[in-house]
């Protein structure tokens, strides 16, 4: 892709914030590689045998980012900071879900 056609991430984030959905479409391929590296980095810190893969983590974070109603992205760094925070939240939610299942969540309660 020609570099002159690629708009800076911050400009695309501002356009997306103002309601331009096409800016999100243009932004996605630009930030995908960096978000994938971030997801892989977080997954390297997890226990081996983790059931969540970097691609799944990236996709979940992307869905949550895209669904946000009021984006107040101030810069590229702010966007990636929010994305990193969302990935950590997703990992924590995933761990809590696994622990809940391990501890019998959803099991039928039987009175003694």
C-alpha positions as CSV (number, residue, x, y, z in Angstrom):
1,X,0.0,0.0,0.0
2,X,1.3,3.5,-0.9
3,X,2.4,5.4,2.2
4,X,1.0,8.6,0.9
5,X,-2.5,7.1,1.0
6,X,-2.2,5.9,4.6
7,X,-3.6,8.5,7.0
8,X,-2.0,8.9,10.4
9,X,-3.6,6.8,13.1
10,X,-4.5,9.8,15.2
11,X,-6.4,11.5,12.3
12,X,-8.3,8.3,11.6
13,X,-9.2,8.0,15.3
14,X,-10.5,11.5,15.3
15,X,-12.6,10.8,12.2
16,X,-14.0,7.7,13.8
17,X,-14.8,9.6,17.0
18,X,-16.8,12.1,14.9
19,X,-18.9,9.2,13.6
20,X,-17.1,8.3,10.3
21,X,-17.4,4.5,10.2
22,X,-15.2,4.4,7.1
23,X,-12.4,5.7,9.3
24,X,-12.7,2.5,11.4
25,X,-12.4,0.4,8.2
26,X,-9.3,2.3,7.2
27,X,-7.8,2.1,10.7
28,X,-8.2,-1.6,11.1
29,X,-5.4,-2.8,8.8
30,X,-3.1,-0.1,10.0
31,X,-3.3,-1.1,13.7
32,X,-3.9,-4.8,13.3
33,X,-0.2,-5.9,13.4
34,X,0.6,-3.9,16.4
35,X,-2.4,-5.1,18.3
36,X,-1.6,-8.7,17.3
37,X,1.9,-8.2,18.8
38,X,0.4,-6.8,21.9
39,X,-1.9,-9.8,22.3
40,X,0.9,-12.2,21.7
41,X,3.0,-10.4,24.3
42,X,0.2,-10.8,26.9
43,X,-0.3,-14.4,26.0
44,X,3.4,-15.2,26.6
45,X,3.0,-14.1,30.2
46,X,0.1,-16.5,30.7
47,X,0.4,-20.1,31.8
48,X,1.1,-22.7,29.2
49,X,-1.9,-24.5,28.0
50,X,-4.0,-21.4,28.2
51,X,-7.3,-21.9,26.2
52,X,-7.3,-18.4,24.8
53,X,-5.2,-17.7,21.8
54,X,-3.6,-14.4,20.8
55,X,-5.9,-14.1,17.8
56,X,-9.0,-14.7,19.9
57,X,-7.8,-12.1,22.4
58,X,-7.2,-9.6,19.6
59,X,-10.6,-10.2,18.1
60,X,-12.4,-9.8,21.4
61,X,-10.5,-6.6,22.1
62,X,-11.2,-5.3,18.6
63,X,-15.0,-6.0,19.0
64,X,-15.1,-4.2,22.3
65,X,-13.2,-1.2,20.9
66,X,-15.4,-1.1,17.8
67,X,-18.6,-1.2,20.0
68,X,-17.6,1.7,22.2
69,X,-20.2,4.5,21.8
70,X,-18.1,7.4,22.9
71,X,-14.5,7.2,21.8
72,X,-12.4,10.0,23.1
73,X,-9.1,8.9,21.5
74,X,-6.6,11.7,22.1
75,X,-3.8,10.1,20.2
76,X,-2.4,6.9,18.8
77,X,-0.8,6.1,22.2
78,X,-4.1,6.6,24.0
79,X,-5.8,4.2,21.6
80,X,-3.2,1.5,22.2
81,X,-3.3,2.1,25.9
82,X,-7.0,1.5,25.9
83,X,-6.6,-1.6,23.7
84,X,-4.0,-2.9,26.1
85,X,-6.2,-2.3,29.1
86,X,-9.1,-4.1,27.3
87,X,-6.9,-7.1,26.6
88,X,-5.9,-7.3,30.3
89,X,-9.6,-7.1,31.3
90,X,-10.4,-9.9,28.8
91,X,-7.7,-12.1,30.3
92,X,-8.9,-11.5,33.8
93,X,-12.5,-12.2,32.8
94,X,-11.4,-15.4,31.1
95,X,-9.5,-16.5,34.2
96,X,-12.5,-15.8,36.4
97,X,-14.8,-17.7,34.2
98,X,-12.5,-20.7,34.2
99,X,-12.2,-20.6,38.0
100,X,-15.9,-20.2,38.4
101,X,-16.5,-23.3,36.3
102,X,-13.8,-25.2,38.2
103,X,-15.5,-24.3,41.5
104,X,-18.9,-25.6,40.4
105,X,-20.6,-22.5,39.0
106,X,-23.9,-23.4,37.5
107,X,-24.1,-26.7,39.4
108,X,-27.5,-27.6,40.8
109,X,-27.8,-26.8,44.5
110,X,-28.9,-29.6,46.7
111,X,-30.2,-29.0,50.2
112,X,-28.8,-31.4,52.8
